[in-house]
Amino acid sequence: MFLDFLKKFLLKRKLKKAFGIFTDSFSSDKIKTVGLVIDETYFSGKEQLLQELKAKGIEEQSITLLLYHDKNKKRDVNFTSFSLKSVSWSGAIGDQEIVDFKAKNFDLLISYYDVEKAPLLLVTQRSKATFKVGFSNIDKRVNHFMIQTTVENSAVFIEELFKYLKILNKI
């Protein structure tokens, strides 16, 4: 318990230092590939979210999903998932699937969580995505674009996201 608290504290401190050397990799290219980071601790409607993305014209094979769990519960074998145990004390991630997710050059990364957790922030911050979208109550230095709503309102989030993507000429 105390060790988890200490580990989260050290990870957040490491992230704070990394935010100081943040490089903006914003691109005006059209969206073809989408990465989706979901905190399943607070949101369990990943299928509904995927259906809403497909309804907006994003192809299923171009969506890559990464799930985060607070507790080590039974993992969904269909999707890549991780927890605090996947991240070392120094902030290194040992699971190869998560390292591959971070290294992939997504056109759009959707950070679908509204509670700041060090492992989620770490994956989002280190992602090679060219355009990052998330919720407005997460640290402003992590995402390029933020939407003010709650996690439970996935339809509102997707509707607002695609409204602004159209304005930005990304779709």
C-alpha positions in Angstrom: 0.0 0.0 0.0 2.6 2.5 1.1 5.0 1.3 -1.7 2.3 1.9 -4.3 1.8 5.4 -3.0 5.6 6.0 -3.1 5.8 4.6 -6.6 3.0 6.8 -7.9 4.7 9.8 -6.3 8.0 9.1 -7.9 6.4 8.5 -11.3 4.5 11.8 -11.1 7.7 13.6 -10.2 9.4 12.1 -13.2 6.5 13.2 -15.4 6.7 16.7 -14.0 10.4 16.9 -15.1 9.5 15.4 -18.5 6.9 18.1 -19.1 9.6 20.7 -18.9 11.2 19.2 -22.1 7.9 18.7 -23.9 8.3 18.9 -27.7 5.1 19.7 -29.7 4.7 17.2 -32.6 1.4 18.6 -33.9 0.6 17.6 -37.5 -2.1 18.8 -39.8 -2.3 15.5 -41.6 -5.6 13.6 -42.0 -6.5 11.0 -39.4 -6.0 7.4 -40.6 -4.8 5.6 -37.4 -6.3 6.0 -33.9 -4.8 5.0 -30.6 -7.2 4.8 -27.6 -6.0 4.7 -24.0 -8.9 3.8 -21.6 -9.0 3.7 -17.8 -11.2 0.7 -17.2 -11.3 1.4 -13.5 -13.9 4.1 -14.2 -15.2 3.3 -17.6 -16.4 -0.1 -18.8 -18.1 0.9 -22.0 -15.2 0.3 -24.4 -17.4 -1.5 -26.9 -19.9 1.4 -27.1 -17.0 3.8 -27.6 -15.5 1.7 -30.4 -19.0 1.5 -32.0 -19.3 5.3 -31.9 -15.8 5.7 -33.5 -16.8 3.3 -36.3 -20.1 5.2 -36.8 -18.0 8.3 -37.4 -16.0 6.6 -40.2 -13.0 5.3 -38.4 -12.2 1.8 -39.6 -12.0 -0.9 -37.0 -8.6 -2.2 -38.1 -7.1 1.3 -37.7 -8.0 1.5 -34.0 -5.6 0.2 -31.4 -6.8 -0.1 -27.9 -4.8 0.0 -24.6 -6.7 -0.6 -21.3 -5.5 0.3 -17.8 -6.7 -1.4 -14.6 -6.0 -0.3 -11.0 -6.2 -3.8 -9.7 -4.8 -6.9 -11.3 -8.2 -8.3 -12.3 -8.8 -10.8 -15.1 -7.6 -9.2 -18.3 -9.5 -9.0 -21.5 -7.6 -11.2 -23.9 -8.8 -9.3 -27.0 -7.1 -6.0 -25.9 -3.7 -5.0 -24.6 -3.9 -4.0 -20.9 -1.6 -2.9 -18.2 -1.6 -1.8 -14.5 0.8 0.0 -12.1 2.8 -3.3 -11.9 3.7 -2.9 -15.6 5.6 0.3 -14.8 8.9 0.2 -12.9 9.9 2.7 -10.2 12.1 4.6 -12.7 9.2 5.0 -15.2 10.3 2.2 -17.6 7.7 0.0 -19.0 8.7 -3.7 -19.3 5.7 -5.1 -21.3 6.6 -5.2 -25.0 3.0 -4.6 -26.2 2.8 -1.3 -24.3 6.2 -0.3 -25.6 5.0 -1.0 -29.1 1.8 1.0 -28.5 3.9 4.0 -27.3 6.2 3.8 -30.3 3.4 3.6 -32.9 2.9 6.8 -34.9 -0.8 7.4 -34.4 -2.5 10.2 -36.3 -4.8 10.6 -33.3 -4.4 9.4 -29.7 -7.5 9.6 -27.5 -6.7 9.6 -23.8 -10.1 8.4 -22.4 -9.6 9.0 -18.7 -10.5 12.0 -16.5 -8.6 11.0 -13.4 -4.9 11.7 -13.4 -2.9 8.5 -12.8 0.8 8.3 -13.3 0.9 5.2 -15.6 -1.8 6.7 -17.9 -0.1 10.1 -18.0 3.2 8.3 -18.7 1.9 6.4 -21.7 0.1 9.5 -23.1 3.1 11.7 -22.6 5.6 9.3 -24.2 3.3 8.3 -27.1 4.6 9.2 -30.6 1.1 10.3 -31.7 0.9 13.5 -33.7 -2.4 14.7 -32.3 -3.5 13.9 -28.7 -7.0 14.5 -27.4 -8.2 14.1 -23.8 -10.4 15.5 -21.1 -10.0 19.1 -19.8 -9.4 18.1 -16.2 -6.2 16.3 -17.1 -2.8 18.2 -17.1 -2.9 20.6 -20.0 0.7 19.7 -21.1 -0.3 16.2 -22.0 -2.8 16.7 -24.8 -3.0 19.0 -27.8 -6.8 19.3 -27.5 -9.1 18.9 -24.5 -12.8 18.4 -24.3 -14.9 19.4 -21.2 -17.2 16.5 -20.4 -17.2 13.4 -18.2 -16.1 9.8 -19.0 -19.7 8.5 -18.8 -20.8 10.8 -21.7 -18.9 9.0 -24.5 -21.4 10.0 -27.1 -20.9 13.7 -26.2 -17.2 13.3 -26.2 -17.1 11.7 -29.7 -19.6 14.2 -31.1 -17.5 17.1 -29.9 -14.3 15.5 -31.0 -15.4 15.0 -34.5 -17.0 18.5 -34.7 -13.6 20.0 -33.9 -11.7 17.6 -36.1 -13.8 18.7 -39.0 -13.1 22.4 -38.1 -9.4 21.6 -37.9 -9.6 19.8 -41.3 -8.3 16.5 -39.9 -11.1 14.3 -41.3 
